[in-house]
Amino acid sequence: MKIAIITVTENGKKLGESILNELIKDNTIIRAEIFHKNVKTSLNERFESYNSIIAVMATGIVIRTICPLLKNKGTDPAVLVIDEKGKHVISLLSGHLGGANELTIKISNIINSEPVITTATDINNKYGIDCLANKYYFNINPLSNIKHINSGLINNENVTIDNNSSYDFLWNDKKVRNNYHRGSNESKAITVSKGPFTLNLIPREVVVGIGSRKNIGSKTIIKAIENAMMALNLPLERINCIATGDMKKNENGIIEAAEQIHVPLKIISEMDIKKYENPDLNDSEFVMENFGIGGVCEPSSLIAAGENSTLILRKTPYNGVTIAVSVSKN
């Protein structure tokens, strides 16, 4: 997640800085920056390049500024509004698909404030299909049927999921079991239906990138992967593949870890890593000195996940292993 914090007043700036100082400790936050004053310019320039906007100012200012920027719920970023005293954190836009509701809870816990969430599924303790899709990194097609599925949940109607057996892990999620009925049909896609209304959940590729010192055993590598997935609140079964650089292609620990998790191992060429550019990469001086590249795990995961893929866990060390996780765009 990339977060832009936009402030207006000096008190708001101080609050924004305190939030920023906590967010940068979280490896699931890929980038967090604060922008002071020039609200219209800041929002216009960062509305599409950041996943989330945290505006420390009056709600009215934010609404008037973002209205011309809105496109659709599938692409608009999460927008939160916080008063400068930090009494309330308001989930204003993209509560589910953009993750604004989840981020609202996170920020309210950081500054000890009252979260304000108004989406109908949340206030009725229902697990909206767009919330499920956001958590597990699924795209939804068509978006227009979200409202029909979620209204069915709110009205306690029968909402069914027919899913590919590769995604049986969904039923280990208590929220899924409590809100959805498991269909009897196994489908190639993950199909969700309520009466005549149907939508498909289309899984994005989740790729774990790995770097390691020499001769690290598979147990240590798997433990590092488990810790990374725990930070993302995802099961191991959601991993589609593991990726590493060709300088690590003969590391038995990495090879065995992929075999034990039952996912393919993709080897990324050193040349592809060298020429890969992404502003979110965290280069290492040690790796640069030893291999002539800035890193292994982050570029490997991004390249393997495909064009326009996104980091969801930045480089995280664990006992001689570094892990990064990316997701594909589609």
Phi, psi and omega in degrees: 000134177250124188239128173253123177258122184244127184233161181239307184267167178294320177297320178296322178296317178298318178295317178299320180293323178293323176293315180302317182299330177277321183296322184291350176278346186264118183287351174277351173267109186284322178208139175218129182220155179245139180232123186254130180065189183050053187303312184299315180295315182299316180292318180298320185281339187242000185296324182262340185266354177240144177289330188219141176241126174248111183256118179262090186183184178290143181301321182301320179299316183293314182299313181297328183279321186275342184309313180290348185266347186290138178240292176200166186291345179280339184237339182295140180287165171293138176232124176243148175236135178232134174288155188294343175273352178071028180280325183226141171245118187253125172279106189264323187213144177058054183298321183258292183299325179273349178080019183295322181296315180297317179293326177300316178297317181299312182291321179297327176290325180294317186255007177057055182238180181266119177283140178241110182233129187242359180296138189298320181297318182295315183287346174257013178057041176248152183261090183305146182295329177287332175290317177299316181297320180295317182297316187262008177060058172248142166274155182243134176218120358270151178297332184296340181268000176302316183298325180288319178294314182292326176294325176297320178296315181298324182269013178058035175273169183281110176247123190246142173243118169260121187228155172296140184298343177296343183242031176298339180301340178305326185280357170276350179274117183302323180294323177294311181299324183280345185244337187235154174262141179275123181286164181269349183261135172265122184248159177294324176262180171258107188255128180243131184219147171220108183059230182279355185265128184224144171219161178248138170265120185252110184294133169275155179286126175255117187240126176263118176267138184232136166233154181200160168289171182292144170062033173280132184286160183296327180298317180294319180294317179295322178297320178296319178295317179300317178297320180295315181291328176295321178297329179270357182059043179235147176282158177302328182296346180279349179289130177266327176196166174247143181228146175208171179277159184292345174290348179246010188293341180257010178286110184299326181299318179290317179299313182291325179298316178298319180295319182288329177276349177067045175228154179291154176251122178258130178257123181261131183294149179298325179295318179296322178292318182299320184270356182284133179235135178201127183295347182269358181290141177250095185287149180247130178296323180297312181293322179297317180294324186270330186235354180074016177228160184283338182183172180241308190293316183292306179296326179298316181291320181292317180294316181295329180283346174101176183300138180064023176288167188228134172291133173243349171217116179285169185312123183231121182275149175203106174046051177088003179241141171242137183234139169222152180230136178231160174233148177287162177289317180238000000 
